[in-house]
Amino acid sequence: MPTTIVLRHITKIFETPSEAEQPASESAISNIVNALRIGSDASARTPGHLPEELGRQRAVDDVSLTVYPGETLGILGPSGCGKTTLLRIVAGLLRPTRGEVLYDGQPLEDIPPAERGIGMVFQNYALYPHLPSVDNIGFFLKLRKREQEIPQRVREISRLMRIDLKPLLSRKPPTLSGGEQQRVAIARCLARDPRVFLFDEPFSNLDAKLRTDTRVELKRLLQRYRITTIYVTHDQTEAIALADRIAIMREGRLVQIGTFEQLYNAPVNAFVAGFFGKPAMNLFPGFAHHGTWEGATFSYGPIRSDLNEDTPLILGVRPEHFVLDNTGNITAIVELIEPIYGERIQLVYTRIGSHRAILRLPLRHHVQIGEQLRLSIATDQVHLFDQESGKRLA
Ligand code: ATP
């Protein structure tokens, strides 16, 4: 039976005066306002550092979650949000300031390191440079006096990963390319029969093609072995491709955890809405007015009727939910066009009043830079957020 990992109230505070000199983050409200102003580059919206009591850095803040047996959980968030710190705590490499990690109900601290069975692939593969690949792969078996299993293991893993490790086996890591080192690192990780897999941006050194290929191999491997896995990344495509569920972190906190559909269709707040999805949701500030949402240049309604008049609201619209419509009440000016031929669509970067908005339109519509488009929003395809707290309203 695969392992269950439970994190209870994990908090990590680093005692580093120098870190505290970095600028404190803005308040939640000004973050949202900023996000709206900046436009669609979600990664630029979130400051990488957390507000903290003098001289201390709260890298992880009260994170509780469960990784179910055999599940792959992706941890996604902007740079500096605490992903690596959290993973290092799960690996037992860092002690949390508060909280605990349980493997199958047993506190990690009570399990001797040799029995934890953690297979890790981090950004730096940390292969042993002086050992040929074959010895790197078999290192842990050798350590445990199970050398006779090595040849069969290597055969099995090569087959599974659909790569011929043979030409690589006799070579030492410094003579291998980044992609080859990556495969050896994953093979080594597998060869030790891990109870859990922990990955931290393992493909960051690979080029786009190798990244995709290796991702497919890893996916195959995770499906075959069903080993409980945590996969840290800031690359949404990777998280979506590999993970059964995704946890979104921001400023040390767990903001939302769920399947792709849950996060995409019902983001808990404007941050998740403006972060998750490629491109992310368009967000427009406005107010409740006579049962509609009223923005600077257009209105939408009806919306839920229980909101007080003039409540500040953010209207969220996914790029695919704008529709070209001559009778529509939205005017967008085209600034940039990015065709995606494989999907027969184009991303159209526009300006609606003073706000940037991205539309996802079929490629057959010929649009031109500078053109004014008339748009409407597909029925019921909007999201509403409270502007002050950022929380989802509908
Ligand atoms: P990235 O995606 O850029 O790798 P991350 O989400 O993995 O970022 P962490 O590396 O976990 O973020 O760092 C979270 C915060 O804790 C950052 O603000 C970082 O500066 C701080 N931090 C991390 N390690 C230490 C340390 N050893 N001492 C002090 N502060 C630290």
Boltz pocket constraint, residues with backbone or C-beta under 6 A from the ligand:
constraints:
  - pocket:
      binder: B
      contacts: [[A, 14], [A, 15], [A, 16], [A, 19], [A, 48], [A, 49], [A, 50], [A, 57], [A, 58], [A, 59], [A, 77], [A, 78], [A, 79], [A, 80], [A, 81], [A, 82], [A, 83], [A, 84], [A, 85], [A, 86], [A, 234]]
      max_distance: 6.0
